[in-house]
Amino acid sequence: MKNLGYKIPEDVVIEILSRLPVKTLLRFKCACTTWFTIIGSHCFIQKHLNMALEDSNKARLFIVHRSNKYEKFLTSFVNDDELTLQTNLSFDTKRLGRISCVMGPCHGLFCIYYERHNKLLLWNPATGETKDIPKSSIPLPSNENTAQYVGFGFDSNTRDYKVVKILIQFHRDRYSDYHVEVYTLSTNSWRKIEATISDFDLCSHMFPTYWNGTYYWWGQTEEDYEDIIVCFDMCIEQFYKILLPTEVLPMVHGRRYANHCFTEYNGSLGVIFCFMGVTTSLCELWTMNGHGAKVSWTKQYYIGLFEPRTMRPLMILKSKIILFTNKNHDIIPYDHVTQTMRAPLPDDAIIKIKSYEWIENLWITSGGSYTESLVRIGDGK
């Protein structure tokens, strides 16, 4: 074919490339020096991320499977059109031991915490890049009666990624000391901040989440052990308390068993509240309106046919399908419109894991919405 000599304008090339998946772009970086420069530029990485975040079809729901015995965790991605699990990513952690917590994703990045070694690292599964976060140089009290909590997110004011670490030192008289540090990716360093969090505790057995510049944990007030939500604003670096809806408080005080989860619902952060009380059970979806301390609640719907002692909610698909996990580690869709449970999601990867006897120690920890990105986090190791 005769070469007509046409040259595609660079802005058109950028528009085309910005719509492609990360795996393809990494391969195209080797095509020529021009594409290598374009794809590796900060402006292009930001444009590619913004387009991916705006296109809901590019977001995939993920589920984190973790093993207490084996030094790995597995991420399954949910095809919400076919309700199947696919594209599993395994992260090997032999060099650091068992993972304590997986935070994220935030712009395609995960933060992984190893409590035993007090070690943190960042991971971009799309590019395969990892970064060890340095240990803090700020001296903290060496006391066995302590607890640590970690959050990860994005500061939209400085356009920087941050990790917040909370250390709580407990005393016999119920008095606690709190120490809060913030790590900033651009400076690759920690600093101690003054934060008022002296009147509540965080819950380690219920899974936190990141949403639109704020990290959310489950907590309790120190005085009367009332359930609350504790959030940290990544921009202004302040903590807030969010009270639960007044309608669910009677179940909070009269409960025997509870399983809640954060979830995205129609562009808002929602919570599926699940309680088993003395005489009744409750499972409802509520969404938050507002930000920080100024939050109101809206009840979306009631979820029937649910036994909170045997099943735990994970997330919502397409505003009507709720994914639950049970004691057998299955992932079960529930259609709240028809109020019916569907068959467990098929997953060849999980079947393969079971054949290696991983399943005895495999359990599902969390789920959420993942959008792959080219965001760089530094030199991987």
N, C-alpha and C positions, 0 to 999 in steps of 0.2 A: 504493500500500500504506500502510495506516495506521501511523504511528509509535507503537510500543508504549512508547517511553520507556525501554527497557532500557539500562543502562549496564554495559559490561563492566568488571570490576574491573581496576585497573592491574596487579596481579601476574599476572593471566591474559594481559593484553596483552603484558607483558614476556616471558612464557613463549612466546607465539606468535611474537613478533618475533625472539626469540633463535634460532629454528630456521630463519630465512630467510637466503638468500644475500646477500652484501654488496651486489651491484648493486641488488637489490630494496630493501634497507634505505636505501641512499643516495637512492633515489627517494621512499621513504616519509617521509624527513625533511622533505620539502616539503609533506606532507599537512596537518600542523597543528603548532602550537608545542609541544604536549604530546609528540608523537612525536619532534619535533626534539630536545627536551631529553632524552628517554629514550635515543634511539639514540646521541646524542653524549656520554652520561655515561660516566665511567670504569667504573662498576660494570657497566653493560650491555655495554660493549666487552669487559670481562674475562669476563663470563658467556657471551657469544657465542663468544669464543675457546675457552673451556674446553669448551663443548658440541661445538664443531667438532673439537677435538683428541681428544675421547673417542669421536666417531663416525667409525670408520674408513671408512665409505662416503663421507664428505665429503672425504677426502684424495685428491688427484690426484697422479699421478706426472708429473714434469716432466723435460724434456730441454733443455739449453741448447745452442744452435747459435751459433757465433761466426765472424766473418769477420776475417781479418788485413788485408784490403784496405779493406773498407767499414766505416764507423763505426756499426755496428749489431750487436745480437745478438737472437736470436729464441728464445722459449721455447715449446716444444710440450708440451701436456698429453696424457697417455696415457689413453685409455679402456680400462681393463684388463678390462672385460667383453667388449668387441668387438675388442680389440687394434687400435685405430686411434689416430692422432694428431689432436688437435683443439684448438680454442680457443688459437690462437697469439697471444702477446703480443710485440710488437716494442718495443724500447727504443732510441730514437735518441740517439746520443752525439756528434753533430757538434760541440757546443760544447766538448767535452773531448778528443776524439780516440779512438783505439782503446782498447778495454777490455782490461786486463791480467788481471783475475780477477773472477769473480762468486761471491760467498759467500752461503750460505744454501740454502734459506730457514730462517728462525727465526720462528715465529709469523706466517707470511705475509710477512715482510720479507726483502729481499735487501740485501746490501752490495756495492757495485760499486767496484772499485779501478782507477785509471788511474795506472800506475807512471810513465809519462813525465812527468806533471805532479805526481806525488805527491799525487793527489787522491782523496778518498773521498766517496761519497754513499750514503744509504739510500733504498730504494724500496719502496713498497707497491703492487704491481701491481693489487690489487683496488680500491683507492681512487684510484690514480693519483698519490698524494702522494710527493714526493721531498724530501730534505733534504741539503744540502751539509754535510759534516762539516768543521769548521774545521781548518786546518793547525796542527800542534803548535807551541807557542812554546818548547819545549825544544830547545836547540841540539844538533844531531847532527853527527858528523864529516862533512866534505865530502870524500869520497874516492870515486873512481870504482870502486875494487875493493871494492864492497859489494853486498849482496843484501838485499831486503826481503820479508817474508812477513806476511800479514795474516789474522786470524781474526775471526769475528763470532758472537755468541751472547747468551744470556740468563742473568742472575744471579738465581736463584730466591730467594735470601736477601733481596736488596734490591729485587727485582722491577724490574730495570733492564736495559737492553740495553747491551752493551759491544762495543767493537772492540779487539783486541789487535794491536799492530804490533811486529814484530821486525826490527831492523836488525843485520846481521852485517858487520863490517869485517874483511876478510881481510888477512893479512900474508905476506911471503915465507917466513917460517920456519914456516908452517902454523899459527901462532898467530892467533886471531881474537878480536876485541872484540865483545861483544853488548850491545845497547841495547834495552830493552823498554818500551813505552808502552801505556797503557790509556785508551781514550776511553769516557766514560760519557754516555749520552744525556740523563739527567736534568739533569746539570750542563753539558752541551754543551762539555766541556773534556777535555784530555788531562793525564795525569800519568805521570811515569816511575816504574817499579817495579823493585825488585831481584829478579832471578830467576836461578836457577842453571841455565844451559843451555850451559855452556862445553865439554861433551864430546860434542856431536853436531851434525850439520848437517841442514838440511831440504832436501827434494827439490822442486824447482819443476816438474818435468815430470809429477808424479803428483798427482792431484786430491784435496784435503782434504775434510773434511766436519764438520758440527756434529751432535752427538747428546746430548740430555738434559743440557745445562749444560756440556758439554765440547767443545772443538774439537780435531780430530785431523788431523795431517799425517803424511806418510811422511818418514822420515829415515834417517840413517846415523850410526854412531858414528865419531868423528874418528880414533880410534886404529887400528881394523882395518876400517873401512868396512862394518861389519855392518848389514844392514837392520833397522830398528826402526820403531815407531810412536811419534810424539811427540804428547802431548796437553796441553792447557791447560785447567785448571779455572776457569770463569768466576766461581765464588763465592769461592774462596780465593786465586785468582790465582797458581797455582803450575803449573809444568811437571812432567810425568812421562814416563818412558820405558816403553814396553810391548814386551817381547820377542816375537818371532814364535813360533808353535808349533814345538816341537823337531822335529816330523815333517817340516816343510817346509824346515828349515835346510840339509839336503844339496843341495836344489835351488837354494837361494839362492847357495851357494858354487860350484855347478857350472853355473850358468845361462849361456845365451847371450842370452836375451831374456826380458823379464818385463813383464807387464801385470796390475796388481791394481786392485781398486776396493772402496770401502766400500759397504755396502748394508744396508738394514733387512731383518731376517728374524725373523718370529714375535715381534715386540716387542723384539728385541735388535739391537745393532749387529753386523753381520757383515762379513767380508772374503772376496772371491773372489780366491784366489791363483792366478796363472797364470804358469808358468815353462816355458821351453824349455831343457832341459839338453843336455849333450853327447850322451847316448844316449836320454833319455826326456823326455817332456813331462808337466806336471802342471797340473791345473785343478781346484781344490777349494773348497768353501764351508766356512768356519769362523766360529763366533760367539764373541763375548767374554762372559765371565761376570765380574761385578764392575765396579769403577770405579777410575780412576786407576792407581796402581802395582800395586794388588792385582787383577790380571786373570788369569784362566785361560781356556783355549781348549777349545771343543768342536767336533769335526769333524761336519758335517752330512751332506754327501754329495760324491761325486766327479762331476765334469762331464766327459763324454766327447765325442768328435767335435769337438775344438777345436784350432785352430792359432793359437797366441798371436802369431805373426808377422804374421798378416793380419787378426785380429779382436781387439777389445778389449771386455771386459765393462762394462756400465753400471749395472745394477741387477737386482733380482729382483721379479717380480710374483706375488702369491698363493702364495709359498713354492715355486713349482715352475717358473715361466717366467723364464728369464734373458734379458735384452735385451743383445745385442751390437751393436757398430757395426763396419763394415768400411771398407776403404780407399775405397769409393765413397760413403761417408757414409750408407749405408743403416742402418736399425735393424731387426735381425733377431731374432725370438724363438726361443729354444731350450727345448724341453721336456725337462727332465732325467729325467722319469719314463719317457717313451718313447724318450729319447735321439735326438730328431729336430729338425732345423732347420726352421722354418716360413718362409713367404714374407715378404719385407720388409714392414714396416708401411706402408700407404698414407698419404700426407699431401699434400693438395692445396696446402698452403702451401709445402712444399718444392718441389713441381713448379712452382709459380708463381715461386719464387725462382730456380730453374734457368733459367727462360725469360728472366730478366734477367741471366744470366751471373754470378750471385752465387756459384754452386756451386763455381767454380774456387778460391775462397778461403774456402769455408764448411766448418767442421769442428765436430764435436760435442765439447764439453768435459766435460760432467758431467750427472748426473741425480739425482733424489731424490724425496722425498715433500713435497708442497706442500698446505697448508691455508690458504685465504684468511681474511683477518681485517680488522677495523676499526681495528687498532692505529694510533695516531697517532704521527707521528715529527717533528712540528714544521711550520713554514711551508714549503710547497714553493716551488721556484723554477723 
